[in-house]
Amino acid sequence: MRSELTKMLRAQPFVPFSVHANDGRVFNIDHVDFCLVTPNAAYIYVELDGDYEVVRLAFSAITSLDSKEHAA
């Protein structure tokens, strides 16, 4: 999953996408700066109730990535 996520973040032009977690949460990545990929996890910058937070997701917790280009 790490390589797939990195590939989507490096796409030119960038296409917004969603990260689906195994607990049912869905995170929208609308800009390349909203997600950081490290060797062990993805860190996603999200807005929650008007505040911002960084969510750490292990790659094993990511079930799928969904390009908004394909969803349209």
LUMFIMAR-176222 format. One record per atom (N, C-alpha, C): residue in one letter; x, y, z. Coordinates in steps of 0.2 Angstrom, whole numbers, plus 5000, padded with zeros to 4 digits. Layout:
aXYZ ...
This chain:
m500449945000 m500050005000 m500450065000 r501050065003 r501550125003 r501650144996 s501850104992 s502050124985 s501450154981 e500850124982 e500250154979 e500150224981 l500150234988 l500050294991 l500550344988 t501150324988 t501750374986 t501650394978 k501450344974 k501350354967 k500750404966 m500250394970 m499650444970 m499850514972 l500250524977 l500450584979 l500950624974 r501350584970 r501850604966 r501550614959 a500950604958 a500650604951 a500650684949 q500750684942 q500750754939 q500250754933 p499750794933 p499550834939 p499250794945 f499250824950 f499050794956 f498250784956 v498050724957 v497250704957 v497050694964 p496550734967 p496350714974 p496150644974 f496150614980 f495950544981 f495750534988 s495450474990 s495250464997 s495650404999 v495850405006 v496150345009 v495650315013 h495450245012 h494950215016 h495350165021 a495150175028 a495450145033 a495050075035 n495350035038 n494949965040 n494449975045 d494450035049 d493950045054 d493350085051 g493350095044 g492750135041 g492850205040 r493450235043 r493550305041 r493750315034 v493650375031 v493850395025 v494150465025 f494750465023 f495150535023 f495250555016 n494950615014 n495050645008 n495750685008 i496150665002 i496750705001 i496650744995 d496550814997 d496350864992 d496950894989 h497550894993 h498150924991 h498750884993 v499250884989 v499850834990 v500150854997 d500050915000 d500350925007 d499950895012 f499350865011 f498950845016 f499150775018 c499650745015 c499850675017 c500550665017 l500850635022 l501550625022 l501650545023 v502050515018 v502250445018 v502950435021 t502950395027 t503550375030 t503650305029 p504250275031 p504350205030 p503850155033 n503550185039 n503050135042 n502350155042 a502250225040 a501550245041 a501350305036 a500750315036 a500550385032 a500250425038 y500450495037 y500150545042 y499750585037 i499150595039 i498650625036 i498350685040 y498350745037 y498150805040 y497450815038 v497050815043 v496250815042 v495950875047 e495350895044 e494950945048 e494450905052 l494450915058 l493950885063 l493550935067 d492950945066 d492550995070 d492851065070 g493051085064 g493351155064 g494051155066 d494351105068 d495051105071 d495451055066 y496151065066 y496551015062 y496950965066 e497050915064 e497350855067 e497750815062 v498250785065 v498650735061 v498450665063 v498250625058 v498050555060 v498650515057 r498850465061 r499350415059 r499050355057 l499150325051 l498850265049 l499450215047 a499450165050 a499950105048 a499650085041 f500150065037 f499950045030 f499449985030 s499549945035 s499149885036 s498449905038 a498349965040 a497649995041 a497250025036 i497650035030 i497350065024 i497050005020 t496450005018 t496149955014 t496149975007 s496050035005 s496050054998 s496150124997 l496350144991 l496350214989 l495950224983 d495550284983 d495050294978 d495150364975 s495350364969 s495550424965 s494850454963 k494850524965 k494150564964 k494050564956 e494650564952 e494550564945 e494150504942 h494150444945 h493750394943 h493050394946 a493050424952 a492350424955 a491850474952 a492150524948 a491650564944 a491350534939 
